[in-house]
Each structure stands twice: as structure tokens, then as C-alpha cells.
Amino acid sequence: MRYYSDPGFKLGALAHPDPSLRAKALDLTLRGLDALAEAGGDLMTLWLGQDGFDYPFQADYLQLWDHVAEALRVIAAHDPALDISIEYKPNEPRAFSLLPDAATTLLMIAEVGAPNLGVTLDFAHMLYADEMPAFAASLIARRSRILGVHLNDSYGKRDDGLVAGSVHPIQTLELLHVLERLGYRNAIYFDTFPDAVGLDPVRECAANISAVEGMARVLDRLRGDAALEAAIARQDAVASQRIVQAALYGAE
């Protein structure tokens, strides 16, 4: 669910200062849930990038928080059979998003207290938030539920939307390794932007699939590796890197 394409939501959607516009955003979301149920779906992802602030002295931060928490309670209760997933991101289009990272998102989920509320991980967003993706995934699984995963890549300065594993292959591999250990069984999406630089979208999509299939083969080689598990247990980074490099590159 995205709201920023409507110019009326420039100052926010679920946290807009105008109660009539907050109500409009909420009604749009509830109608979206009804359409989702009618189509046989079971998951709505909320990207609340326009709910935030840009300047000091612009917003009452706790009021923004309360507006979003109240809306999320209504959204989650509308159809308890549907899962609601929050996709967090540090900023854009607002200079500061209200839910910028894993920890803040988990605070909101805990406050709302709805069992059908969880998190969608976006790899580039996690890098952008200066997070280690596998660590963020572990925390979310501990305190909530991972409901979706968007694979892509970036240089960590913005949401680049590059082919998965093209910049951070080992961090991507670790995220997939941890997701498997956490028992994640939901969909993995490719949230990449071939149109940004004129790439052929079909070939770019094929590159994403090929990259992840290659990483899956590496995971097969690492699965159950006692030496890797022992190296991780004693935080021996040199040993663990050599094992992962051997699985990736055939290094001795």
C-alpha cells in the first residue's frame, strides 16, 4: 500500500495533520484490504514513507506516533485473517520516516499489539538504515514475524534497487542463511529498478533469479557445516570467512 502518489498525502497519510485526510488514507487502506480478501490474498504490505517529518519544530513526534498506532490498530482489526506487514525505510520522500529501522518498527508493533502485524524486510532499506541485514532479521523474528522479504542491493547511501547480490553478495548470503534457520517460508520478491538506468527488465529479472539460485547452491554447501557453526560460536571471523569463501569461490 503506497500513498505518496496522491499529492494530498504529501504531509503524511496515516499521520497527516488534517483528520479528514487521515480518514481518507485509512478508508483507502481498508478498501484495499477488502479487495485483497476478494482476490484471495492474505498479506498487505504498508510502506509509510510519507509519514514522517522534514524540519525541526515541524511536528509533534508523539502525536505522529499516536496517529499511526491508532490507524494500525484499525487496519489490523479490519480482517484478522489478513496479515499486515510494515516495510520500513529511513527516509524518502520525507527527510525522516516515522518508522525508519527495525528497532523503531518493533516498538510500534509492540505498542499496537495486533497478532496479524509483522515486518517486510527490504535489503537495500536495511543497508540504508546502517543495519546488518541478518541481524535485523533475527531481531524481528524474535519480537514479531517476518512476513515478506525484498531482495535487491545498493551502496547504502540511498535505495539504489540494484540486482540482488551485485554489491553485497556475502551479506545477502548471510541473510538467506539466517532466514532459513529462522524457518522463513513466505515469498521472496525482487524490488529492483531496471528502468532507472534503462536495463531490459526481463533480462534484469533473470539476473536476479540466477543470482539467488546461485546463492541457494552455496547455502546447500554450507548447510550443516560443523566447522562454520563452530567458527560462528567462537566469533572466529577469519575461519568463518574462509569457509564461506571456499563455498562461494572454491578457495582452498
C-alpha positions as CSV (number, residue, x, y, z in Angstrom):
1,M,0.0,0.0,0.0
2,R,1.5,3.3,-1.1
3,Y,0.1,6.8,-0.6
4,Y,2.6,9.2,-1.8
5,S,1.3,9.3,-5.4
6,D,-1.7,11.3,-4.1
7,P,-0.5,14.9,-3.7
8,G,-3.0,15.3,-0.8
9,F,-0.8,13.0,1.3
10,K,2.4,15.0,1.0
11,L,2.4,15.8,4.7
12,G,1.5,12.2,5.6
13,A,-1.2,9.7,5.2
14,L,-2.0,7.8,8.4
15,A,-0.2,10.6,10.3
16,H,-1.5,13.6,8.3
17,P,-2.2,16.6,10.5
18,D,-5.7,17.0,8.8
19,P,-8.0,14.4,10.3
20,S,-10.1,14.3,7.1
21,L,-7.0,13.3,5.2
22,R,-6.0,10.7,7.8
23,A,-9.5,9.3,7.5
24,K,-9.2,9.3,3.7
25,A,-5.9,7.3,3.9
26,L,-7.4,4.9,6.4
27,D,-10.5,4.3,4.2
28,L,-8.3,3.7,1.2
29,T,-6.4,1.1,3.1
30,L,-9.5,-0.7,4.4
31,R,-10.9,-0.8,0.9
32,G,-7.6,-2.2,-0.3
33,L,-7.9,-4.9,2.4
34,D,-11.4,-5.8,1.1
35,A,-10.1,-6.0,-2.4
36,L,-7.3,-8.2,-1.2
37,A,-9.6,-10.6,0.5
38,E,-11.9,-10.7,-2.5
39,A,-8.9,-11.6,-4.7
40,G,-8.0,-14.5,-2.3
41,G,-4.8,-12.8,-1.0
42,D,-3.7,-12.9,2.6
43,L,-1.0,-10.2,3.0
44,M,-1.0,-6.4,2.7
45,T,2.4,-4.5,2.9
46,L,2.3,-1.0,4.1
47,W,5.1,1.4,3.1
48,L,4.7,4.6,5.1
49,G,7.4,6.7,3.6
50,Q,5.3,9.8,3.6
51,D,4.6,9.5,7.3
52,G,7.4,11.4,8.9
53,F,8.9,14.9,9.1
54,D,11.5,17.2,7.4
55,Y,12.3,20.1,9.8
56,P,13.0,20.8,13.4
57,F,9.8,22.2,15.1
58,Q,7.7,20.8,12.3
59,A,5.9,18.0,14.1
60,D,4.7,16.8,17.5
61,Y,6.5,13.4,17.3
62,L,4.4,11.6,19.8
63,Q,1.2,12.8,18.1
64,L,2.5,11.4,14.8
65,W,3.3,8.1,16.6
66,D,-0.2,8.0,18.2
67,H,-1.9,8.7,14.8
68,V,-0.1,5.8,13.1
69,A,-0.5,3.4,16.0
70,E,-4.3,4.1,16.1
71,A,-4.6,3.6,12.4
72,L,-2.6,0.4,12.5
73,R,-4.9,-1.0,15.2
74,V,-7.9,-0.3,13.0
75,I,-6.2,-1.8,9.9
76,A,-5.2,-4.9,11.7
77,A,-8.6,-5.4,13.3
78,H,-10.5,-4.9,10.0
79,D,-10.0,-8.5,8.9
80,P,-7.9,-10.6,11.3
81,A,-7.4,-13.3,8.7
82,L,-5.2,-10.9,6.7
83,D,-1.6,-10.2,7.7
84,I,-0.4,-6.6,7.7
85,S,3.3,-6.1,7.1
86,I,5.3,-2.8,7.7
87,E,8.1,-2.2,5.2
88,Y,10.4,0.3,7.0
89,K,12.8,2.7,5.3
90,P,14.9,5.5,6.8
91,N,13.6,8.3,4.6
92,E,12.3,9.3,1.2
93,P,10.1,11.1,0.4
94,R,10.3,12.6,3.9
95,A,13.7,13.5,5.3
96,F,12.9,11.3,8.4
97,S,10.4,8.4,8.3
98,L,8.5,7.7,11.5
99,L,9.4,4.0,11.1
100,P,13.0,4.2,9.8
101,D,14.5,0.9,11.1
102,A,13.9,-2.5,12.6
103,A,14.0,-1.4,16.3
104,T,11.6,1.5,15.8
105,T,9.2,-0.7,13.8
106,L,9.3,-3.3,16.5
107,L,8.4,-0.6,19.1
108,M,5.4,0.3,17.0
109,I,4.3,-3.3,16.6
110,A,4.6,-4.0,20.3
111,E,2.5,-0.9,21.1
112,V,-0.2,-1.8,18.6
113,G,-0.3,-5.4,19.9
114,A,-2.0,-7.0,16.9
115,P,-1.1,-10.6,16.2
116,N,-1.5,-10.2,12.4
117,L,1.0,-7.4,12.3
118,G,4.6,-8.0,11.1
119,V,7.5,-6.7,9.0
120,T,8.7,-6.8,5.4
121,L,12.5,-6.7,5.1
122,D,13.9,-4.8,2.1
123,F,17.7,-5.5,1.8
124,A,18.5,-2.0,0.4
125,H,16.4,-0.3,3.1
126,M,18.3,-2.2,5.8
127,L,21.7,-1.1,4.3
128,Y,20.3,2.4,4.1
129,A,19.4,2.2,7.8
130,D,23.0,1.1,8.6
131,E,21.8,-2.3,9.7
132,M,23.4,-5.7,9.3
133,P,20.5,-7.4,7.4
134,A,20.8,-10.8,9.0
135,F,20.9,-9.2,12.5
136,A,17.8,-7.1,11.8
137,A,16.0,-10.2,10.5
138,S,17.0,-12.1,13.7
139,L,15.6,-9.4,16.0
140,I,12.4,-9.1,14.0
141,A,11.8,-12.9,14.2
142,R,12.5,-12.8,17.9
143,R,10.0,-10.0,18.7
144,S,7.5,-10.2,15.8
145,R,7.1,-12.0,12.4
146,I,8.9,-11.6,9.1
147,L,6.1,-11.5,6.5
148,G,8.0,-10.6,3.4
149,V,11.5,-10.2,2.0
150,H,12.6,-7.8,-0.8
151,L,15.9,-8.7,-2.3
152,N,18.0,-6.1,-4.1
153,D,21.3,-4.3,-3.5
154,S,22.7,-0.8,-3.0
155,Y,25.7,1.1,-1.9
156,G,24.0,2.0,1.4
157,K,23.5,5.7,0.6
158,R,20.1,5.5,-1.0
159,D,17.6,3.0,-2.3
160,D,19.5,2.0,-5.4
161,G,17.4,-1.1,-6.3
162,L,20.3,-3.0,-7.9
163,V,20.4,-6.7,-8.8
164,A,20.5,-8.9,-5.7
165,G,24.0,-9.8,-4.6
166,S,25.7,-7.4,-7.1
167,V,27.3,-5.3,-4.3
168,H,26.9,-7.2,-1.1
169,P,26.9,-10.9,-2.0
170,I,28.1,-12.2,1.3
171,Q,25.7,-10.1,3.4
172,T,22.9,-11.3,1.1
173,L,24.1,-14.9,1.5
174,E,24.1,-14.5,5.3
175,L,20.6,-13.1,5.3
176,L,19.3,-16.1,3.3
177,H,21.2,-18.4,5.6
178,V,19.6,-16.8,8.7
179,L,16.1,-16.7,7.1
180,E,16.4,-20.5,6.5
181,R,17.4,-21.0,10.1
182,L,14.5,-18.9,11.3
183,G,12.1,-21.0,9.3
184,Y,11.0,-18.3,6.9
185,R,8.7,-19.8,4.2
186,N,7.0,-16.8,2.7
187,A,7.7,-15.1,-0.6
188,I,11.0,-13.5,-1.7
189,Y,10.5,-10.6,-4.0
190,F,12.9,-8.7,-6.2
191,D,12.5,-4.9,-5.5
192,T,14.9,-3.6,-8.1
193,F,14.8,-0.7,-10.6
194,P,15.9,-1.7,-14.1
195,D,14.1,1.2,-15.6
196,A,16.2,3.7,-13.6
197,V,19.2,3.2,-16.0
198,G,17.4,1.7,-19.0
199,L,18.1,-2.0,-18.4
200,D,16.0,-4.6,-20.1
201,P,13.6,-5.6,-17.3
202,V,13.2,-9.2,-18.4
203,R,17.0,-9.8,-18.5
204,E,17.4,-7.9,-15.2
205,C,14.7,-10.1,-13.6
206,A,16.5,-13.2,-14.9
207,A,19.8,-11.9,-13.4
208,N,18.1,-11.6,-10.0
209,I,16.7,-15.2,-10.2
210,S,20.1,-16.6,-11.4
211,A,21.9,-14.8,-8.5
212,V,19.6,-16.1,-5.9
213,E,19.6,-19.6,-7.3
214,G,23.5,-19.5,-7.2
215,M,23.4,-18.4,-3.6
216,A,20.9,-21.2,-2.8
217,R,23.6,-23.7,-4.2
218,V,26.2,-22.1,-1.9
219,L,23.8,-22.5,1.0
220,D,23.4,-26.1,0.2
221,R,27.2,-26.4,0.5
222,L,27.2,-24.6,3.8
223,R,24.2,-26.3,5.4
224,G,25.2,-28.4,8.3
225,D,28.8,-27.4,8.1
226,A,30.0,-28.1,11.7
227,A,33.2,-26.1,11.2
228,L,31.2,-23.0,10.2
229,E,28.9,-23.3,13.1
230,A,31.9,-23.7,15.5
231,A,33.6,-20.7,14.0
232,I,30.4,-18.6,14.5
233,A,30.0,-19.8,18.0
234,R,33.5,-18.6,19.0
235,Q,33.3,-15.5,16.7
236,D,36.2,-16.6,14.7
237,A,35.7,-14.3,11.7
238,V,38.8,-15.4,9.8
239,A,37.7,-19.1,10.0
240,S,34.1,-18.4,9.0
241,Q,35.2,-16.2,6.1
242,R,37.5,-18.9,4.7
243,I,34.7,-21.4,4.9
244,V,32.2,-19.1,3.2
245,Q,34.8,-18.1,0.5
246,A,35.5,-21.8,-0.2
247,A,31.8,-22.4,-0.7
248,L,31.5,-19.3,-2.9
249,Y,34.7,-19.3,-4.9
250,G,36.2,-22.8,-4.4
251,A,39.1,-21.3,-2.4
252,E,41.3,-23.8,-0.6
